[in-house]
Amino acid sequence: MNSDEDLYGILGVEPDASEDEITTAYHRLVRRYHPDHNPDPAATGRFQAVQRAYEVLRDRGQRTEYDRRVVVSETSPPGPRFHIGLDLGVLGVSVRLGMPRRPPGVRKR
């Protein structure tokens, strides 16, 4: 799976769609793009994308992980980031300091 794929967009559902809505959209698209029913060569690729999207979104664990990755990538600024992490698990404390780097194209004065 390509990390840039919008799995919800492939199935044509909203990110807050229920499991039933995802399954209904999947079945509708499978009927439309299945190679046995659609001779268009592009339909095979579309069918495979629908299969991949459904495999992730039907499983709660995989869907949660996908949602987490998408939210992080959408809210993170572009470019590399600098973080210092300190885990004091023995004390039950976790400290994380971060300082984003200058955005690309911004020069130091």
Secondary structure as the mmCIF struct_conf table of DSSP 4:
data_model
#
loop_
_struct_conf.conf_type_id
_struct_conf.id
_struct_conf.beg_label_comp_id
_struct_conf.beg_label_asym_id
_struct_conf.beg_label_seq_id
_struct_conf.end_label_comp_id
_struct_conf.end_label_asym_id
_struct_conf.end_label_seq_id
TURN_TY1_P TURN_TY1_P1 SER A 3 ASP A 4
HELX_RH_AL_P HELX_RH_AL_P1 LEU A 7 LEU A 11
TURN_TY1_P TURN_TY1_P2 GLY A 12 GLY A 12
TURN_TY1_P TURN_TY1_P3 PRO A 15 ASP A 16
HELX_RH_AL_P HELX_RH_AL_P2 GLU A 19 TYR A 33
TURN_TY1_P TURN_TY1_P4 PRO A 35 HIS A 37
HELX_RH_AL_P HELX_RH_AL_P3 PRO A 41 LEU A 57
TURN_TY1_P TURN_TY1_P5 ARG A 58 ARG A 58
BEND BEND1 ASP A 59 ASP A 59
HELX_RH_AL_P HELX_RH_AL_P4 ARG A 60 THR A 75
BEND BEND2 SER A 76 SER A 76
HELX_LH_PP_P HELX_LH_PP_P1 PRO A 77 PRO A 77
BEND BEND3 PRO A 78 GLY A 79
STRN STRN1 ARG A 81 LEU A 88
HELX_RH_3T_P HELX_RH_3T_P1 GLY A 89 LEU A 91
TURN_TY1_P TURN_TY1_P6 GLY A 92 GLY A 92
STRN STRN2 VAL A 93 PRO A 100
HELX_LH_PP_P HELX_LH_PP_P2 ARG A 101 PRO A 103
TURN_TY1_P TURN_TY1_P7 PRO A 104 GLY A 105
HELX_LH_PP_P HELX_LH_PP_P3 VAL A 106 LYS A 108
#
